[in-house]
């Protein structure tokens, strides 16, 4: 009986270690996913706006240059 209890405790400890590892890995994944979401929601629109401003400036410069030719 004592041996069965010891084996059950050992298996339970093994499961607890795996559970802790899964939780740690899930936490790392969650952190990376949230950083990616932040980039999509915040950085991407700002970058798109900046690129559109650059395109507008380049097109305006091209019109000025074409008018001066």
Secondary structure, 3 states (H helix, E strand, C coil): CHHHHHHHHHHHHHHHHHHHHHHHHHHHHHHHHHHHHHHHHHHHHHHHHHHHHHHHHHHHHHHHHHHHC
